């Protein structure tokens, strides 16, 4: 149970640290450069929408989740 509690605390901390206006601005710039659009307001932690170049939307994201998706996009494929 302690391990689960520690993992949950680490996850919450990562999400809290990612939730800044500066991070939102950076992610919007990086994604726009790849044809994606990130919309949402900093007032809500899980209210961001990511739109791909074809118009497909993924909503209900946190900035930490968007960071993870961007990292996945940038990682080399085998």
N, CA and C atoms as a LAMMPS dump frame, in Angstrom:
ITEM: TIMESTEP
0
ITEM: NUMBER OF ATOMS
234
ITEM: BOX BOUNDS ff ff ff
-5.0000000000000000e+02 5.0000000000000000e+02
-5.0000000000000000e+02 5.0000000000000000e+02
-5.0000000000000000e+02 5.0000000000000000e+02
ITEM: ATOMS id mol type element x y z
1 1 1 N 0.816 -1.185 0
2 1 2 C 0 0 0
3 1 3 C 0.869 1.263 0
4 2 1 N 1.984 1.241 0.702
5 2 2 C 2.881 2.392 0.734
6 2 3 C 3.437 2.694 -0.647
7 3 1 N 3.737 1.652 -1.408
8 3 2 C 4.267 1.838 -2.754
9 3 3 C 3.242 2.536 -3.641
10 4 1 N 1.996 2.137 -3.538
11 4 2 C 0.925 2.756 -4.327
12 4 3 C 0.767 4.22 -3.924
13 5 1 N 0.827 4.493 -2.632
14 5 2 C 0.711 5.861 -2.134
15 5 3 C 1.858 6.733 -2.655
16 6 1 N 3.065 6.199 -2.664
17 6 2 C 4.224 6.936 -3.17
18 6 3 C 4.108 7.21 -4.673
19 7 1 N 3.651 6.218 -5.423
20 7 2 C 3.464 6.392 -6.868
21 7 3 C 2.398 7.438 -7.157
22 8 1 N 1.319 7.414 -6.402
23 8 2 C 0.243 8.39 -6.589
24 8 3 C 0.734 9.799 -6.256
25 9 1 N 1.486 9.933 -5.195
26 9 2 C 2.023 11.237 -4.807
27 9 3 C 2.965 11.773 -5.877
28 10 1 N 3.799 10.919 -6.436
29 10 2 C 4.73 11.329 -7.49
30 10 3 C 3.967 11.772 -8.746
31 11 1 N 2.924 11.041 -9.083
32 11 2 C 2.115 11.391 -10.249
33 11 3 C 1.428 12.743 -10.046
34 12 1 N 0.857 12.951 -8.884
35 12 2 C 0.205 14.226 -8.591
36 12 3 C 1.201 15.38 -8.616
37 13 1 N 2.387 15.153 -8.105
38 13 2 C 3.421 16.191 -8.113
39 13 3 C 3.834 16.54 -9.542
40 14 1 N 3.984 15.53 -10.383
41 14 2 C 4.353 15.755 -11.786
42 14 3 C 3.277 16.58 -12.49
43 15 1 N 2.017 16.266 -12.239
44 15 2 C 0.921 17.006 -12.861
45 15 3 C 0.88 18.448 -12.356
46 16 1 N 1.105 18.643 -11.078
47 16 2 C 1.086 19.997 -10.503
48 16 3 C 2.231 20.839 -11.059
49 17 1 N 3.421 20.27 -11.183
50 17 2 C 4.573 21 -11.711
51 17 3 C 4.395 21.365 -13.183
52 18 1 N 3.705 20.537 -13.933
53 18 2 C 3.509 20.782 -15.364
54 18 3 C 2.459 21.856 -15.616
55 19 1 N 1.621 22.139 -14.625
56 19 2 C 0.479 23.022 -14.818
57 19 3 C 0.847 24.485 -14.558
58 20 1 N 1.559 25.079 -15.518
59 20 2 C 1.934 26.487 -15.434
60 20 3 C 1.636 27.155 -16.774
61 21 1 N 1.467 28.455 -16.739
62 21 2 C 1.219 29.201 -17.975
63 21 3 C 2.417 29.092 -18.918
64 22 1 N 3.618 29.119 -18.354
65 22 2 C 4.818 29.012 -19.182
66 22 3 C 4.873 27.666 -19.909
67 23 1 N 4.506 26.608 -19.22
68 23 2 C 4.509 25.285 -19.832
69 23 3 C 3.432 25.198 -20.918
70 24 1 N 2.257 25.763 -20.636
71 24 2 C 1.191 25.788 -21.642
72 24 3 C 1.675 26.516 -22.893
73 25 1 N 2.274 27.681 -22.712
74 25 2 C 2.775 28.453 -23.855
75 25 3 C 3.815 27.661 -24.653
76 26 1 N 4.743 27.016 -23.95
77 26 2 C 5.792 26.226 -24.613
78 26 3 C 5.192 25.063 -25.4
79 27 1 N 4.27 24.342 -24.772
80 27 2 C 3.649 23.209 -25.448
81 27 3 C 2.858 23.661 -26.677
82 28 1 N 2.146 24.771 -26.55
83 28 2 C 1.397 25.284 -27.698
84 28 3 C 2.333 25.609 -28.858
85 29 1 N 3.472 26.234 -28.568
86 29 2 C 4.448 26.568 -29.624
87 29 3 C 5.01 25.3 -30.265
88 30 1 N 5.441 24.36 -29.435
89 30 2 C 6.053 23.132 -29.964
90 30 3 C 5.068 22.334 -30.81
91 31 1 N 3.835 22.237 -30.344
92 31 2 C 2.829 21.479 -31.085
93 31 3 C 2.422 22.197 -32.368
94 32 1 N 2.291 23.523 -32.31
95 32 2 C 1.918 24.293 -33.502
96 32 3 C 2.96 24.115 -34.603
97 33 1 N 4.211 24.003 -34.212
98 33 2 C 5.277 23.781 -35.178
99 33 3 C 5.172 22.431 -35.879
100 34 1 N 4.369 21.544 -35.34
101 34 2 C 4.163 20.22 -35.932
102 34 3 C 2.763 20.069 -36.52
103 35 1 N 2.019 21.194 -36.568
104 35 2 C 0.685 21.16 -37.165
105 35 3 C -0.434 20.814 -36.199
106 36 1 N -0.137 20.7 -34.918
107 36 2 C -1.133 20.371 -33.904
108 36 3 C -1.582 21.642 -33.201
109 37 1 N -2.708 21.584 -32.51
110 37 2 C -3.199 22.734 -31.769
111 37 3 C -3.59 22.29 -30.361
112 38 1 N -3.138 23.047 -29.372
113 38 2 C -3.474 22.782 -27.972
114 38 3 C -4.3 23.953 -27.463
115 39 1 N -5.513 23.663 -27.017
116 39 2 C -6.39 24.702 -26.499
117 39 3 C -6.83 24.34 -25.085
118 40 1 N -7.228 25.344 -24.359
119 40 2 C -7.709 25.141 -22.999
120 40 3 C -7.308 26.312 -22.129
121 41 1 N -7.726 26.253 -20.892
122 41 2 C -7.454 27.338 -19.964
123 41 3 C -6.651 26.825 -18.781
124 42 1 N -5.766 27.639 -18.3
125 42 2 C -4.901 27.256 -17.184
126 42 3 C -5.712 27.119 -15.888
127 43 1 N -6.93 27.653 -15.867
128 43 2 C -7.758 27.588 -14.658
129 43 3 C -8.191 26.169 -14.299
130 44 1 N -8.234 25.281 -15.286
131 44 2 C -8.654 23.903 -15.017
132 44 3 C -7.534 22.949 -15.398
133 45 1 N -7.248 22.004 -14.537
134 45 2 C -6.073 21.14 -14.755
135 45 3 C -6.267 20.051 -15.8
136 46 1 N -7.484 19.649 -16.066
137 46 2 C -7.702 18.592 -17.055
138 46 3 C -8.721 19.031 -18.098
139 47 1 N -8.535 20.224 -18.599
140 47 2 C -9.507 20.757 -19.549
141 47 3 C -8.866 21.149 -20.868
142 48 1 N -7.774 20.498 -21.232
143 48 2 C -7.076 20.856 -22.46
144 48 3 C -7.485 19.912 -23.584
145 49 1 N -7.509 20.469 -24.797
146 49 2 C -7.862 19.691 -25.976
147 49 3 C -6.709 19.764 -26.964
148 50 1 N -6.331 18.624 -27.472
149 50 2 C -5.272 18.51 -28.466
150 50 3 C -5.933 18.133 -29.792
151 51 1 N -5.645 18.917 -30.827
152 51 2 C -6.227 18.678 -32.148
153 51 3 C -5.102 18.361 -33.119
154 52 1 N -5.211 17.221 -33.809
155 52 2 C -4.162 16.832 -34.748
156 52 3 C -4.349 17.564 -36.079
157 53 1 N -3.389 17.463 -36.981
158 53 2 C -3.48 18.181 -38.263
159 53 3 C -4.716 17.821 -39.094
160 54 1 N -5.313 16.662 -38.854
161 54 2 C -6.507 16.246 -39.599
162 54 3 C -7.804 16.7 -38.935
163 55 1 N -7.698 17.348 -37.76
164 55 2 C -8.887 17.832 -37.061
165 55 3 C -9.426 16.908 -35.987
166 56 1 N -8.783 15.769 -35.784
167 56 2 C -9.206 14.851 -34.736
168 56 3 C -8.835 15.441 -33.377
169 57 1 N -9.788 15.413 -32.437
170 57 2 C -9.572 16.039 -31.135
171 57 3 C -9.491 15.004 -30.019
172 58 1 N -8.61 15.286 -29.069
173 58 2 C -8.491 14.514 -27.841
174 58 3 C -8.717 15.52 -26.717
175 59 1 N -9.777 15.349 -25.953
176 59 2 C -10.084 16.334 -24.926
177 59 3 C -9.934 15.745 -23.528
178 60 1 N -9.977 16.63 -22.538
179 60 2 C -9.877 16.214 -21.144
180 60 3 C -8.458 15.906 -20.705
181 61 1 N -7.476 16.517 -21.36
182 61 2 C -6.075 16.242 -21.048
183 61 3 C -5.511 17.23 -20.032
184 62 1 N -4.549 16.773 -19.261
185 62 2 C -3.757 17.66 -18.406
186 62 3 C -2.501 18.041 -19.189
187 63 1 N -1.819 19.08 -18.728
188 63 2 C -0.578 19.462 -19.408
189 63 3 C 0.485 18.383 -19.266
190 64 1 N 0.495 17.675 -18.158
191 64 2 C 1.447 16.577 -17.983
192 64 3 C 1.177 15.487 -19.017
193 65 1 N -0.088 15.22 -19.294
194 65 2 C -0.434 14.22 -20.31
195 65 3 C 0.004 14.675 -21.693
196 66 1 N -0.192 15.954 -21.973
197 66 2 C 0.224 16.502 -23.268
198 66 3 C 1.736 16.407 -23.41
199 67 1 N 2.469 16.698 -22.335
200 67 2 C 3.93 16.556 -22.366
201 67 3 C 4.322 15.124 -22.708
202 68 1 N 3.636 14.165 -22.112
203 68 2 C 3.92 12.762 -22.398
204 68 3 C 3.635 12.399 -23.84
205 69 1 N 2.54 12.911 -24.382
206 69 2 C 2.211 12.648 -25.786
207 69 3 C 3.236 13.279 -26.724
208 70 1 N 3.67 14.497 -26.398
209 70 2 C 4.685 15.158 -27.217
210 70 3 C 5.995 14.385 -27.182
211 71 1 N 6.381 13.929 -26.016
212 71 2 C 7.601 13.123 -25.903
213 71 3 C 7.491 11.852 -26.73
214 72 1 N 6.313 11.256 -26.737
215 72 2 C 6.081 10.04 -27.545
216 72 3 C 6.196 10.36 -29.03
217 73 1 N 5.663 11.503 -29.439
218 73 2 C 5.747 11.921 -30.855
219 73 3 C 7.196 12.11 -31.288
220 74 1 N 8.011 12.63 -30.368
221 74 2 C 9.399 12.971 -30.695
222 74 3 C 10.347 11.793 -30.568
223 75 1 N 9.915 10.732 -29.895
224 75 2 C 10.824 9.597 -29.695
225 75 3 C 11.013 8.838 -31
226 76 1 N 12.232 8.352 -31.219
227 76 2 C 12.514 7.603 -32.441
228 76 3 C 11.719 6.297 -32.474
229 77 1 N 11.213 5.977 -33.622
230 77 2 C 10.44 4.737 -33.8
231 77 3 C 11.385 3.617 -34.214
232 78 1 N 11.187 2.416 -33.672
233 78 2 C 12.067 1.284 -34.04
234 78 3 C 11.871 0.826 -35.461
